[in-house]
Amino acid sequence: MTSRVTPAYPELARKMHVQGTVRIEAVVRPNGTVKSTRVLGGNPVLIESASDAVKQWKFEPAPSETTEVVQLTFASQT
């Protein structure tokens, strides 16, 4: 991976002290940009932020389209 955007901790999650991990499947184009994402699991309050961040990631170029499964962990920042 060449560039990784850290997801924003949603304000609602912060207020509710929600923590957890979100698993996302990313389809990566040969040029390394993310074509699409699909949520595999995680707290609904955290999913949108995680998905938005992964869509901005850049991966190493590859000969063909690839699929990557990534995990993003949100820890309470109190």
N, C-alpha and C positions, 0 to 999 in steps of 0.2 A: 504494500500500500504506500502511495506516495504522499497523500494528503488526507487528513482526517479532521472533520469538524466535530467539536464536542457539542453534544445536545444541550439545549437550555433546560434547566430544571424548571418545570412548569410551576407557576405561582400557586395553583390549586394543590399540587402535590406537596409543595413546601408547607402550606398551611395545614394540610391533613397529615403531615409527617409520613408521606407515602415513600417507600423505598422499594427497590426491586430491580429485576433484570428484564430487558426486552430483547427477544430474539427476532432478527430480521433476515430474510433471504433477499439478497441483492443480485440482480442480473446485470452483469458488467459487460459493456461493449468492448470490442477489441482495442479501442483507443484508451481504455481505462476509466471512462465515465460511467456512471450508474444509469442504466436504461430504465429499470423499474425496481420496486421493492414490494415485498409481501411480508406481512407480520406473521410470525410463527407462534408468538406467545408473549405475554407480559401484561402488566397492569394497564387497563384502558386509559388511565390518567396520564401515563407516560408514553404511550404508543406514538402519538402524533409528533411529539418533540424528537423522539428517537428516529422515526421515519424521515422527518425533514432533514435531520443531520446526515443520515446515511446517503440520502440523495445527492449531497454535496461532496461526498468522498471521491477521491481519485485513486485508482488502482494502477499497478504496473500494466503497460500495454501487453496484449497477448495475441496469438495468431487468430483466435476465434472468441466468440462470446462465451463467458464463463458465469457460473453461479457461485456466489459466496454466501455463507451463513455467518452473520456477525452477532455478537452479544454486547449490549450496552447496559452498564450497571448504574443505577441512580442510587446514591446514598444521601441520607438526610443531611442537610447542611445547616444545622441549627446552631 
